């Protein structure tokens, strides 16, 4: 039986090459991975990014595991909502799916229709503790701005079969126990309704594809 394709969707400011080390390691484990190049032109919208993820799902032979990182956990969940029969599993790294009707990622200041990387101040602490000076400089150099139509786009969910799709929540800068508390407390309503939820710890900051690609690849290969 052929293993499902892993479809990798990066969070804010990341482009597809951010997954290069993970893809290489997955290939050594005979797992095929497809990093999605999300549309980031100024006029692009959340709908355009969802369409890019769905195009990868539709192009894959058989079913896929859709991996979302940070804000893109919502993109992965939207794929499960739109293609519950084509998505075998959703893996969420360092983030949670937004609820129906919520804005996708209206977190930081928008300038001239774009949301640039805001610098490291908002991420000081566990998020960026494992990124040294050169790694931070490389991140900033590669960072892509997020169109306003993406950041402030509204999440629309409609097919309750999404709750039948198994979910793996990979916990980098927070622990599985913390995630369980948030879910139990009603802070993550979408995950509270998932019927098959696994929580997996990884010892990293918010960007394990950059700082712990081998460990992340091992986790993803086992899904």
Buried (B, 14 or more C-beta within 10 A) or exposed (E): EEBBBBBBBBBBBBBBEBBEBBBEBBEEEEBBBBBBEBBBEEEBBBBBBBEBBBEBBEEBEEBBBBBBBBBBBBBBBBBBBBBBEBBBBBBBBBBBBBEEEBBBBBEBEBEEEBBBBEEEEEBEEEBBBBBEEEBBEEBEEBBBBBBBBBBBBEBBBEEEEBBEBBBBBBBBBBEBEEBBEBBEEEEBBBBBEBEEBBBBBBEBBBBBBBBBBEBBBBBBBEB
